[in-house]
Amino acid sequence: MGPVSQTLGVAVTMTDEQISASRDVAAYVVRGLVLYSLTEFQSGHCTTIRVDVKDNAFSVSDDGRGHAIERTIADTPYLQFIYTHLDYPFVPPREAPVQLHGIGMSLINMLCSELTVIVRKPSTTFRMFFRDGSLSDQELVEASSGGTGNRISGIVARQFSRGADEQALVRWLHEIKTATPSLKLHFNNREIHGLSQSNA
């Protein structure tokens, strides 16, 4: 049995398994990215999500619309809001609206020692590389990308995670597939089936 935590004045005893899960930051990063892709599926813009995980390294990709690479907000590139929102305000004292959906992605970025974002559009591919939460390099290539969507890959910093629990992630992905049976879902190059199918 693990240590006791104090929540709202009530003593709660955590098991070793719960403590381990609470430290599985790499898995939470992957879950967050999968859920972002899942919103593209639920809005009818995505059919497939691919997840790859090994230790602290991860990649989540989809065939959705891809980030809006030309959009700006108050003269600031939209993707700056999405991935570096915790640096807000970007140009003080200029006021700009806070983008709530960007706060989660910025937190993910800050948890990673490296993060690469690849956005595919029909005629362009945009790549951003972050190191320790800061934009290090970016590139726009004018050429057919062979499809659309986002691919977000990176390495969760060691001080935040000892490595993702792949078995727990697979169980969670089975539940996602069960809830969204028409979604094509892959983990480490293996197709994920719904719970009823996988248990058959």
N, C-alpha and C positions, 0 to 999 in steps of 0.2 A: 504494500500500500504506500502511496506517495505522500508528499507533504500536504498540509491543510492550507487552503487559501481562504481569505475572508471576503465575502461578497455581501454587501448591504447588511453587515453585522451578523451574517449567518456563516458558520463554519462549514466549509465544503471540503471533503476529502477527495483528492484526485488519485485515480489509479495510475500506475506507471504507463499504461497504454494511452490514457488521456493526456498525460504530460508529454509523451512522445508525439502524439498527434498535434498538440498545441505548438510544438516546435517545428512542425513539417511545413516551413514557410515555402519551400520550393513547390510543394504540392498545391498550396493555396495560390501561388502565382499562376500555376498551370490552370487551376480551376477558374480563376478570374478571367484568364484569356479565353478559355473555352466558352464561358458564359457570354463574353463579348461577341464571339463568333456565333453563338447560338441565337443572339438577338437578330443577326442577319438572316439566319435560317427561319426564325419565326416570322420575320417580315417578308419572306418569300424571295430573298436575294441570294440565298446560299443553299447548296445541296450537300456539301461535303466538308467535314472538319478532320484534319489530320493532326495527331499529337505524337510527339516523340520526346522521350525523357530518358536520361541516363545520369544518375547521381544528381548533381546540381545543374546540369545542362538541360535545356528544354527547347522545343519548337512547337508552335501552334499555328496552323495555317488553315485558310478557308478559301472558297471560291466565290465569295460575296462581291460587293461592289468595290471594295478597297477604300481606304481613307480618302477624304477630299484633299487632294494635294495642292490645289490652286486657291482654296478658300482662305480668306483672312477674316479676322475679328479685330476691329479697331486698329487696322493696319498691322496687326500681328499675325504671322502665319498660323493657321488653324492647328497644325500639328505641334506647334510650340505649346499651345494650350493643352493638347492631349498628353504630351509626354514630359513636359517640364512645368506643369501647372504650379508646382510647389515653389517655383521661383517668382510667382505672381507677387506684386505687380511688375510687369516686364519693363515698362518705361514710365516710372513714376515721374511726376504725379498724374500722368494721364490715366483716366478711368476707363476700364474695360470690363465687360460682364464676366463673371466667374462661370466657367463651364463645368457643371457638376459631374458630367460623365467623364471628364478628363482627370479628375482628382484620383480615381482608382488606377488609371493607367500610369499616372505620374508616380504614385506610390510603388507600383510594380517596378518602374524604371529605377527608382531610388534603392530598391532592394537588390538590384543586379549590379555585378561588377562589370558586365558587358551586356548590351542589348542591341540587337539589330532589327530594324523594321524595314520590310520590303513591301511596297505597295505596287500592285500590278494593275494598270489600266490598259484599255485596248491598244493604245499606241505608245504608251510610256511605262517605264518602270522607275520608281523613286525609292532610293535606299537611304536610310539614316542609321548611323552608328553612334551609340552612346557608351561612354565609359564612366563608371561610378556616378551615373545619373546626369552627366553633362554631355551635350552634343559634341561629338569629336569629328564627325565627317558626314557629308551627305552628297548624293549624286543623283542626277536626273538623266536617264537615258531615253532618247527619242527613238523607239523601235517597237515593233509588235511584241507584246509580252506573252502571247499565246493564251490569254485568259485574263481574268480579273481576280482581285482578292488581296488579302493581307497574309504575310508570313512574319511572325514575331518570334525571334529566337534569342537566347541569351544564357547567361550563367548567373545563378543566384549567389550572392556573396557568401563566403564561408561563415562569416560571423552571424548570419541569419539562418543558416540551414545546414544540416549534416547530409542532405540529399533526400530526394523525394521517395516516399514509400510507394513503389510502383504497383504493388498488389492492391493497396488501398485506392489508388487512382483508377486502376482497372475496374474495381468494384463500382466506383462512382460513375465511371463512363458507361458501364452496363446499365445503371439506373437511368442515366441520361438517354441512352438508346431506347430503353423500355418506354420512357415517357414521350419520346419523339421517334417512333418507329420508321418514318420515312427518311430520317437523316442518315446519311452515309458517314460512319464514324470509324476512324482507324487509330490504333495505338501501336507505336513501334512497328509499323508496316503490317500490322495484323488487324483484320476487320473485327469490329466490336459488334456483338449481337445483343438483343434484349435478354433480360433475365430468363424469361420463359423459354427462349430459343437456346440459350447457353446451358440451361439446366436440363434440357430435353435429352 
